[in-house]
Amino acid sequence: MANWFAAKTQKKKTSSVPQQLTGKRVAIVVTDGFEQDELVQPKHALEEAGAVAEIVSPNREKVKGCKSTDWGMEFKVDKQVAKADPNSYDALMLPGGQMNPDHLRMDKTTIQFIQSFVRSGKPIAAICHGPLTLIEAGAVKGRRMTSYPSIQTDLQNAGAEWVDQEVVADRGLVTSRKPEDIPAFNRKMIEEFAEGKHEPHRESGSSS
């Protein structure tokens, strides 16, 4: 149950983690089938660092995660993407999972929401299969990045320079490969989110 998650995140109040992200708001965009650890652990890390991290989804009320090949817990949706204002957020985080990005990349409203972060130069963090949605948003051409190995070719075909590293940062875009990389992913994500905006990515929305 999501009550477990809510109780766990309450511990942040007594954490000694530096509050690097106080005053920052982060949109975590998911739909059903996201890898659960890739939402829970980064969300907790963001909140420990002082950020407000909200689940934004095409779903209206709840989203359901996956644990490997099994269904996991349900989580409350804070904002439906159709009603969410990208200007009210400072950064974007994209968990992976196989089904989640496949469904997100087919949703035009979600892609438009993501594109607004790309065009404005706001920092973005994506892990595992999460970068698939960035292809649809025109965000990967000319970027150095990593991902789950099975989408390496997709990213390269879209113009990315793909590398096999636990975490890669390129001008405000943070990417990692898999759940085992989450600790390094969280550290770099918080660092980049604290830095704030970078130069806008000029390939956003481009078909070339």
N, C-alpha and C positions, 0 to 999 in steps of 0.2 A: 504493500500500500504506500501511497505517496506520503502518508503520515510519518513513515520511517525517514523519508527524505527530509521532510520539514523539521523533524526533531534533530536530525544530524546537522543540518545547516545552522541550527541555533547555536552550535558550539563556536561559531565564528566570533561571537561576542567576547569570548575569553581568549581568543587566539592572539599569539604574539607576532603574527605575520604583519609586516609593514603595510599600512593602508595606502598603497600606491594609487589605488583607483577610486578613492573617495570622491563622490560627486559624479562619477561616470555611470552611464547607463548602457547595458549591453543587450542586444537582441540575439537570442539563441533560436535559430530557425530550424524546425523539424516537423516531420509528419510521422505517421505510424511506421514502425520498422527501423527506427534509429538504433544504433548500438548504445545500450543503456549506460555503460561506463563512460562513454564518450560525451554524454550529457551530464551525468551526475558529478563526476570528478572535476571537470573544468568549471561547471557552475559553482560548485562548492569553493574552488580555488578563487574564482572571481569575487565571490561574496566575502571570502576571508580577506581579500585585498581591498575591500571597501566598496565594490561596485554593486549596483542594482542589476541583476541578471534576470531577464524575463524570457519565458518561453513564448515564441511567436510561431503560429502555425496556420495552415489553411483550415485545419479543424477548428471547430468553435469552442469546444469544452475540454476535451482530453486528448492526449496522445499516448500511444502505447509503444514501449521500447522492446528491444530484443536482447537476449543474453545468448550470444553465439547463435545457435540455430533454433532456440526456443523463445517464445514470447516472454516478455518481462513484465515490469510494473507499468501502471498508468500514471500519468502526470497531468496536472492541471495546466491548461493553456491560459497564459496571462493576457495575451492579445491575439485575436484573429488577424491574420496578415492583411486581409482586406480593410481592416479598420486601424491598422497600426501606422503611425507616422514615422518614417525613417529619420526625419529631422529631429525627433526626440531621443535618438540613440547616438552614442559616441562610437560604437564599435559593433561588429557582427561576428558571431561564432557559429560554425557549421559542423555539427557532429556527423559521423558516418553511418555505417550500416548499409547493407545492400539495397533494401527496398526504399528506404527513406529518400536518398537523393534522386533515385529514378523517378519517384512520384513528384518530388519538388520541381525537378527540371521541366516537367510537363505542365506546371501551373504558371500561367503567364503573370498573375498578380504577384506570386512569390518571386519570380525572376525579376520583375520590375522593382520590387522592394530591395532585392540584393544589388541590382544595378545602381541604385541610388547611393549605396555605400562605395561602390567602385568609382563612380563618377565624381564623388566628393572627396576621395582620397582618405576616407576613414579606414582605420585598421580592420583587417579581417583575419580570422583564424579558422582553418578547416582541417579536419583530420580524417584519415582513412579514405572512404569513398566520398566524403564531403565535397572535395574539389570538383566533382562532376557538375554540380549546380553552377560553379564558377565558369565552366565552359559555356553554358547557356547564357550567362550574364556578360560574356565577352571580357573576362577578367584575367585570362591566363597567357595570352600571347606575349612573348618576350619576358615572361617571368621565370625565375629559378624556383623550383618547388619540388615537393615530394608528395606521396600518396600511398594508398594500398597498391601493391605491385600490379594487380590486375587491371588498373585503369591508367597505367603508365602510357600505353599507346594512345589512348584517348587524349591525354594531356599533350603528348608530343605532337599529335596530329593537329591539335588546336594552337600549336605554336609555343608551348612551354618548354623550358629546359628542365628535364626530369632528373633528379639525383636520388640515390638510395641512402638517405640519412635520417636519423631519428627526428630531427626538426630542422626546418629551413625557414629563414626570414628574408624576404625581398621587398623592400620599400613598403613596409606595413602589412604585407601578406605573410602569415605564418602558416606552415603546413607540416603535418606529421603523417606517419605511415599506418599506425595501428595502436590498439589499446596499450600495449607495452611501452609505447613512447609517451604516454600521457604526462608523466612527471616533467620531462623536458619540454613538452608542448605547453604545459601550463606556465612554466617559468618564462618562456619566450613570449607567449601570448600576453601575459601580464606586463612584461617589459614594453612590448610594442603598443599595447593599449594605453599604457601610461604616457608614452611619447605623443600620442594623438595623431592628427592628420598628417598624411604624406602627400606628395605630388599626385594628383588624380591620374588614374590609368586611362590612357587615351584610346585604348581599343574597345572600351565598353560599348556594347551594342553594335559593334562593327561586324560585318559578315566577311571581311577580308582577312 
